[in-house]
């Protein structure tokens, strides 16, 4: 046997020509045999934790992956990654760590893979930032890689009505408005989340995992499986076998993540009515993979791809319903046949996306979850990129589920989420108002917290169509309504959103792709001259580091 391992490729410059590398001793302590040094080392980035139901069911997937890697003739090496539960931290200071955790997860995986010379990596995750964090790391390290999604939660039920986590947030608004009984409020809260798995609608976790099938970095059908079901375990084992083969073929993420495959991922996001967070995350993934991709590309794709899936938050169904209707491959096959998918893009299996979809059956007409292209719910996609003097770099509006995605009204200005929430619950916000919530961006928050609590409260009070909301923060994938997020430049950087006064006229108009402060340019210039940047809210720790390093939201809020 050769003294230099066949794999551990990027460490060869260290061990080349050395009779015996001294680092072998520590592997013997892990149970390695002589023959193991000629096998590929596969990292398994395990996001299991008991912090959230999204990740509490991941250990069984890691366990089967470990066994499958060994059976495929490779050596598994397991390491952990952290997670922050968006749903649990929502509305608290903890929410500021959510987006930051994407960067922390990416850094953890990059550090372990590069520091331990791994030949391939499988990332296993559940909660929202697990997916983009893992994919950013895969693109950075560029060793053969596959993503294994932990799986969706099954819908809860109360009095015959299916529930998701968003049902609980919307119930707050309904209860405080006197439109819901205490019995129903408690019943929804206790029954919304019945098992392990990630939030069940086409929210951020399911949006990102579904798009990874289209991107080519996850196995077909894997993203809509429920975590408690046995097929999820089987899919994790198959993912391990596929990864070992990819290592042997030296098939790397940057062979798969290209401009064309990102177009496929974004087409899938538009077709399924996915989360606004996907804009932020795919900007970051493209940056990590060194692929040319800008915020304007989302608008280009929106005009091409209709919404054909009737999924929550703006539709009726959840991910388990989508799975029964044929899953993501069924949606992708419709897009491919309609000329809306790049069929020659490579996938982690070594086959093209068209080859992967060749055996997908015709659409079942006896279901209402997935529509044919000629019977789309919306003729164009739902994630509109608006620009104007309030956001010259661009911002993101989610326009599905609205009777008329345009409003001009008086600004109700809040410099933090809690003050806005108090005003909503105290009935101080009226139809026709436009909430402006600022100093919540990547630097100003810091961490760009999500505004699910205020938006859900508006929905619960029956004002989802009649009140606008603009923020330099983010929205949950469960959000819908007249909402615009990711406003750039953000308030902390002196963006125009920092210059809005209470009562100013503000326009949101998705028809014209416009977001506008209706104040004369001279007055805006006067206000800008008087504006002073506030002191950072944090000066130490991870929040301060992120605020110091992050890019603008229009470039993905990336740190490196």
C-alpha positions in Angstrom: 0.0 0.0 0.0 1.2 3.5 -0.8 2.4 5.6 2.1 0.3 8.6 1.0 -3.5 8.1 1.2 -5.3 7.7 -2.1 -7.8 10.3 -0.8 -7.4 13.2 1.5 -6.4 14.9 -1.8 -5.7 18.4 -0.5 -3.3 17.2 2.2 -1.0 15.5 -0.2 1.3 18.4 -0.4 1.8 17.9 3.4 2.4 14.2 3.4 3.9 13.6 -0.1 7.1 11.7 0.2 6.9 11.2 3.9 7.5 7.6 4.9 4.8 7.7 7.5 2.6 10.7 8.2 2.5 11.2 12.0 -1.2 12.2 11.9 -2.1 8.5 11.2 -1.6 7.7 14.9 -4.7 9.7 15.9 -6.8 7.8 13.3 -5.8 4.5 14.8 -7.2 5.8 18.1 -10.5 6.2 16.2 -10.5 2.6 15.2 -8.9 2.9 11.8 -7.2 -0.2 10.2 -4.4 -0.1 7.8 -6.7 -0.5 4.8 -8.8 2.5 5.9 -6.2 5.0 4.8 -6.9 4.1 1.2 -10.6 5.0 1.6 -12.3 8.4 1.2 -13.1 10.3 4.3 -16.7 11.5 4.3 -17.7 14.3 6.7 -21.2 14.2 8.0 -22.3 17.6 9.3 -25.0 16.6 11.7 -27.5 19.4 12.7 -29.3 17.2 15.3 -30.4 19.0 18.4 -33.3 19.1 20.8 -33.7 22.8 20.5 -36.4 22.6 17.9 -38.7 19.9 16.3 -37.1 20.8 13.0 -33.8 19.2 14.1 -34.9 16.8 16.8 -35.4 14.0 14.3 -32.0 14.2 12.6 -30.0 11.7 14.6 -31.6 8.7 12.9 -30.7 10.1 9.5 -27.1 10.6 10.6 -27.0 7.1 12.0 -28.2 5.5 8.8 -25.8 7.7 6.8 -22.9 6.6 8.9 -23.7 2.9 8.2 -24.3 3.5 4.5 -21.0 5.4 4.0 -19.1 2.4 5.6 -21.0 -0.1 3.4 -20.1 2.0 0.4 -16.4 1.6 1.2 -15.7 5.0 2.8 -15.0 6.3 6.3 -17.6 8.5 8.0 -16.5 11.4 10.3 -19.3 13.1 12.2 -19.3 16.6 13.5 -22.0 18.9 14.7 -23.5 22.2 13.5 -25.6 24.5 15.6 -29.1 25.7 14.8 -31.4 28.6 15.9 -35.2 28.0 15.7 -36.8 30.9 13.9 -40.2 30.0 15.2 -39.1 29.8 18.8 -36.9 33.0 18.7 -39.4 35.0 16.7 -40.2 38.4 18.3 -37.3 38.1 20.8 -33.6 39.2 20.8 -32.8 35.7 19.9 -34.2 36.3 16.4 -31.2 38.5 15.7 -29.1 35.3 15.7 -31.2 33.6 13.0 -29.6 34.9 9.8 -26.2 35.1 11.6 -26.5 31.3 12.2 -26.5 30.8 8.4 -22.9 32.2 8.4 -21.9 30.3 11.6 -23.1 27.0 10.1 -21.3 27.7 6.9 -18.1 28.5 8.8 -18.4 25.4 11.0 -18.7 23.1 8.0 -15.9 24.9 6.0 -13.7 24.7 9.1 -14.2 21.0 9.7 -14.0 19.9 6.0 -10.9 21.9 5.2 -9.3 21.5 8.6 -9.6 17.7 8.5 -8.9 17.2 4.8 -12.3 15.6 4.1 -12.9 14.1 0.7 -16.7 14.7 0.7 -19.4 16.1 3.0 -23.0 15.4 3.7 -24.9 18.1 5.5 -28.0 17.1 7.4 -30.3 19.9 8.6 -33.8 20.9 9.3 -34.4 24.5 10.4 -34.4 27.4 8.0 -30.8 28.5 8.0 -29.4 24.9 8.1 -30.0 24.6 4.3 -28.3 27.8 3.0 -25.6 27.6 5.6 -24.8 24.1 4.4 -24.9 25.0 0.7 -22.7 28.0 1.2 -20.1 25.8 2.9 -20.3 23.2 0.1 -19.8 25.9 -2.5 -16.8 27.3 -0.6 -15.0 24.1 0.1 -15.9 22.5 -3.3 -15.4 18.9 -2.3 -18.1 16.4 -3.4 -21.2 17.1 -1.4 -24.9 16.3 -0.9 -27.6 17.9 1.2 -30.0 15.7 3.3 -33.0 17.6 4.5 -34.4 16.4 7.8 -38.0 16.4 6.4 -41.2 18.3 7.0 -43.5 18.1 10.0 -46.9 16.7 9.5 -49.8 19.1 9.8 -51.5 19.7 13.1 -55.2 19.6 13.5 -57.8 21.4 15.5 -61.5 20.9 15.0 -61.0 19.4 11.6 -58.7 22.2 10.3 -55.1 21.6 9.3 -52.6 23.7 11.2 -49.0 24.9 10.8 -46.8 27.0 13.1 -48.1 30.1 11.4 -51.6 29.3 12.6 -50.4 30.0 16.1 -49.0 33.4 15.2 -52.1 34.4 13.3 -54.3 33.2 16.2 -52.7 35.9 18.4 -54.1 38.6 16.2 -57.5 36.9 16.0 -57.7 36.4 19.7 -56.8 40.0 20.6 -59.3 41.2 18.0 -62.0 39.2 19.8 -62.5 37.0 16.7 -61.4 33.8 18.4 -62.4 32.0 21.7 -59.9 31.1 24.4 -60.6 27.5 23.8 -59.7 27.7 20.1 -56.6 29.9 20.8 -55.3 27.3 23.3 -56.3 24.4 21.0 -54.4 25.8 18.1 -51.3 26.6 20.2 -51.2 23.0 21.6 -51.9 21.2 18.3 -50.1 23.2 15.6 -46.9 21.1 15.8 -47.7 17.4 16.3 -44.3 15.8 15.5 -40.7 16.2 14.6 -39.9 18.0 11.3 -39.6 21.4 9.8 -42.5 23.9 9.5 -45.0 22.4 7.1 -46.0 25.0 4.5 -43.9 26.3 1.7 -42.0 28.4 4.3 -38.3 28.9 4.3 -37.1 25.4 5.2 -39.3 23.7 2.7 -38.5 26.4 0.1 -34.8 25.9 0.4 -34.8 22.1 0.6 -37.2 21.9 -2.4 -35.0 24.2 -4.4 -32.0 22.0 -3.7 -33.6 19.2 -5.7 -33.9 21.6 -8.6 -30.3 22.8 -8.0 -29.1 19.2 -8.3 -27.6 19.0 -4.8 -30.3 16.7 -3.2 -32.0 13.6 -4.2 -35.3 13.7 -6.0 -38.4 13.5 -3.8 -36.3 14.0 -0.6 -37.5 17.5 0.3 -41.2 16.8 0.8 -40.9 13.6 2.8 -42.1 13.8 6.4 -39.4 13.4 9.1 -41.3 10.7 11.1 -41.7 8.5 8.0 -39.4 5.5 7.2 -38.9 6.7 3.6 -36.9 9.7 5.0 -34.4 7.3 6.6 -34.1 5.3 3.3 -33.5 8.5 1.4 -30.7 9.5 3.8 -29.0 6.1 3.2 -29.3 6.5 -0.6 -27.8 10.0 -0.3 -24.8 8.6 1.4 -24.2 6.0 -1.3 -24.6 8.6 -4.0 -22.1 10.9 -2.2 -19.5 8.2 -2.1 -19.9 7.6 -5.8 -19.6 11.3 -6.4 -16.3 11.3 -4.5 -15.0 8.5 -6.6 -15.9 10.5 -9.8 -14.7 13.7 -8.3 -18.0 15.4 -9.0 -17.9 18.7 -7.1 -20.5 21.3 -6.1 -19.2 23.9 -8.5 -19.7 21.4 -11.3 -23.4 21.4 -10.3 -24.0 24.9 -8.9 -23.9 27.1 -12.1 -25.9 30.1 -13.3 -28.2 27.7 -15.2 -28.8 25.4 -12.2 -29.5 28.5 -10.0 -32.1 29.5 -12.6 -33.7 26.1 -12.1 -33.8 26.5 -8.4 -35.3 30.0 -8.7 -37.9 28.7 -11.2 -38.9 26.0 -8.7 -39.2 28.7 -6.0 -41.4 30.8 -8.1 -43.6 27.8 -9.2 -44.2 26.7 -5.6 -44.8 30.2 -4.1 -41.7 30.0 -1.9 -40.2 32.2 0.8 -38.8 35.7 0.3 -35.8 34.5 2.2 -34.8 32.5 -0.9 -33.7 35.7 -2.5 -31.3 36.5 0.2 -30.0 32.9 0.4 -29.5 32.4 -3.3 -27.6 35.6 -3.6 -25.3 34.2 -0.9 -25.0 30.7 -2.4 -24.1 32.3 -5.8 -21.5 34.5 -4.1 -20.0 31.4 -2.4 -19.9 29.5 -5.7 -18.5 32.5 -7.6 -21.5 32.4 -10.0 -22.7 35.7 -11.5 -26.2 36.3 -10.1 -27.9 39.5 -8.9 -31.1 40.6 -7.3 -32.4 41.6 -10.8 -32.1 38.0 -12.0 -35.0 37.1 -9.6 -37.3 39.6 -11.3 -36.2 38.2 -14.7 -37.2 34.7 -13.6 -40.4 35.9 -12.0 -41.7 37.2 -15.3 -41.1 33.8 -16.9 -42.4 31.3 -14.4 -46.0 31.1 -13.1 -47.1 30.0 -9.6 -48.5 26.5 -10.1 -48.6 25.1 -6.6 -51.4 25.9 -4.1 -49.4 25.9 -1.0 -49.4 27.8 2.3 -48.9 30.5 3.4 -50.9 32.1 0.6 -52.5 28.8 -0.6 -54.3 25.9 0.9 -51.9 22.9 1.2 -48.8 21.8 3.0 -45.6 19.9 2.0 -47.0 16.5 2.8 -49.9 17.2 0.4 -47.3 18.2 -2.2 -45.5 14.9 -1.7 -48.7 12.9 -2.2 -49.3 14.9 -5.4 -46.0 13.9 -6.9 -43.5 16.1 -5.0 -40.9 18.4 -6.4 -40.1 16.1 -9.4 -43.7 16.5 -10.6 -43.3 20.3 -10.5 -39.9 20.2 -12.2 -41.2 17.9 -14.9 -44.0 20.4 -15.7 -41.4 23.2 -15.9 -39.1 21.1 -18.1 -41.9 20.2 -20.5 -42.9 23.9 -20.6 -39.4 25.0 -21.5 -38.8 26.7 -18.2 -36.0 24.4 -16.9 -32.4 23.9 -18.1 -32.5 20.1 -18.6 -28.9 19.6 -19.2 -27.7 20.7 -15.8 -25.7 18.1 -13.9 -26.9 16.7 -10.6 -25.1 15.0 -7.7 -26.1 11.5 -9.1 -24.0 12.1 -12.2 -27.2 12.3 -14.3 -28.7 15.5 -15.8 -31.8 17.0 -14.4 -33.7 15.9 -17.5 -32.5 12.3 -17.0 -33.6 12.4 -13.4 -37.1 13.5 -14.5 -37.4 11.1 -17.4 -39.6 8.6 -15.5 -41.8 11.1 -13.6 -45.4 10.2 -14.5 -48.0 12.5 -15.9 -49.7 15.0 -13.6 -52.6 13.4 -11.6 -55.7 15.4 -12.5 -57.5 14.3 -9.4 -55.6 16.7 -7.1 -55.5 20.5 -6.6 -52.0 20.9 -5.1 -50.1 21.2 -8.4 -51.7 22.9 -11.4 -50.7 22.5 -15.1 -49.0 25.5 -16.5 -52.1 26.6 -18.5 -54.1 26.6 -15.3 -51.6 28.4 -13.1 -52.7 30.2 -9.9 -50.8 33.2 -11.0 -49.4 33.9 -14.5 -46.2 35.2 -13.1 -44.1 34.5 -10.1 -44.8 35.9 -6.7 -41.4 37.4 -5.5 -41.3 40.8 -7.1 -38.2 43.0 -6.9 -39.3 46.6 -6.3 -37.1 49.7 -6.7 -37.6 53.4 -6.1 -36.2 56.2 -3.9 -37.0 54.1 -0.8 -34.9 51.2 -2.1 -32.6 52.0 -5.1 -30.7 48.7 -4.6 -33.9 46.7 -4.7 -36.2 45.0 -2.1 -38.5 42.0 -2.1 -42.3 41.9 -2.1 -44.4 38.7 -1.9 -47.5 39.4 -4.0 -49.5 36.2 -4.0 -52.7 36.0 -2.1 -53.5 39.8 -2.6 -56.5 41.2 -4.3 -54.5 44.3 -5.3 -50.7 44.5 -4.6 -50.6 48.3 -4.5 -51.2 50.8 -1.7 -50.5 54.5 -1.1 -50.9 55.6 2.5 -49.6 57.4 5.5 -46.4 56.1 7.1 -46.5 54.7 10.6 -42.9 54.7 11.6 -41.3 52.3 14.1 -37.6 51.9 15.0 -38.1 48.4 16.5 -40.4 45.5 16.2 -41.9 45.6 19.7 -43.3 49.1 19.3 -45.0 48.1 16.1 -46.4 45.0 17.6 -47.9 47.0 20.5 -49.5 49.4 18.1 -51.1 46.6 16.1 -52.5 44.8 19.1 -53.7 48.1 20.6 -55.7 48.8 17.4 -53.6 51.9 16.6 -53.0 50.7 13.0 -55.9 51.3 10.6 -56.7 50.1 7.1 -54.7 52.2 4.5 -51.7 52.7 6.8 -48.2 51.7 5.7 -46.0 50.5 8.6 -42.3 51.4 8.2 -40.2 49.2 10.4 -36.5 50.2 10.3 -33.1 49.8 11.9 -33.7 46.1 11.5 -31.4 45.4 8.6 -28.2 43.2 8.5 -26.2 45.9 10.3 -28.9 47.8 12.1 -30.7 44.8 13.7 -28.2 43.5 13.6 -28.9 40.2 11.9 -32.0 41.2 9.9 -34.7 39.7 12.2 -37.9 38.3 10.7 -41.2 40.1 11.2 -43.6 37.2 11.4 -45.3 38.4 14.7 -46.4 41.8 13.3 -47.5 40.4 9.9 -49.4 37.5 11.5 -51.1 39.9 13.9 -52.2 42.1 10.9 -53.6 38.9 9.2 -55.3 37.9 12.4 -56.9 41.3 12.7 -58.2 41.1 9.1 -55.9 43.7 7.7 -53.6 41.6 5.5 -54.9 43.2 2.3 -55.4 46.8 3.6 -52.2 47.6 5.6 -48.8 47.8 4.0 -45.5 47.0 5.8 -42.0 48.0 4.7 -38.9 47.0 6.5 -35.1 46.6 6.1 -35.5 43.4 8.1 -36.8 40.1 6.8 -40.0 38.1 6.7 -40.7 34.6 7.7 -41.4 32.2 4.9 -44.9 31.9 6.6 -45.6 35.6 5.9 -48.1 36.9 3.4 -49.8 40.2 2.9 -48.9 43.7 1.6 -45.3 43.3 2.8 -41.9 44.5 1.4 -38.6 43.4 3.0 -34.9 43.6 2.5 -35.1 47.3 1.8 -31.6 48.4 0.7 -29.7 50.5 1.6 -30.9 49.9 5.1 -31.6 52.6 7.7 -28.3 52.0 9.6 -26.4 52.9 6.4 -28.5 56.0 5.9 -30.9 54.6 3.3 -34.0 56.6 2.5 -36.0 54.4 4.9 -34.2 56.1 7.7 -35.6 59.5 6.5 -39.3 58.6 6.5 -41.4 60.7 8.9 -44.6 59.8 10.6 -47.5 60.6 8.2 -45.4 60.8 5.0 -47.1 59.4 1.9 -45.6 56.1 0.9 -46.4 53.9 -2.2 -46.0 50.2 -2.6 -47.0 49.2 -6.2 -46.1 45.7 -7.4 -47.7 46.5 -10.8 -45.1 49.2 -11.4 -42.4 47.4 -9.3 -42.2 50.6 -7.3 -41.5 51.5 -3.7 -41.6 55.3 -3.2 -41.4 57.9 -0.5 -43.7 60.7 -1.9 -41.7 63.6 -0.6 -39.9 66.2 -2.8 -36.2 65.4 -3.5 -35.2 68.6 -1.9 -36.8 67.6 1.4 -35.2 64.2 1.3 -31.8 65.8 0.8 -32.4 68.1 3.7 -33.3 65.2 6.0 -30.3 63.2 4.8 -28.0 66.1 5.7 -29.4 66.1 9.2 -29.3 62.3 9.7 -26.7 60.8 12.0 -25.8 57.2 12.1 -26.8 55.6 15.5 -24.3 53.8 17.6 -24.1 50.1 17.0 -26.4 48.1 19.3 -23.7 45.6 20.0 -20.0 46.1 20.3 -18.8 42.6 21.2 -19.6 39.0 20.2 -21.1 37.4 17.2 -23.7 40.1 16.6 -21.0 42.8 16.5 -18.9 40.7 14.2 -21.7 40.1 11.8 -22.7 43.8 11.7 -19.1 44.8 11.0 -18.6 42.2 8.2 -22.0 41.9 6.4 -22.8 43.1 3.0 -26.1 44.8 2.1 -29.2 42.6 1.8 -29.3 43.3 -2.0 -26.1 41.3 -2.2 -27.2 38.5 0.2 -26.0 39.8 3.6 -22.8 37.8 3.2 -19.8 38.0 5.4 -17.1 36.6 3.2 
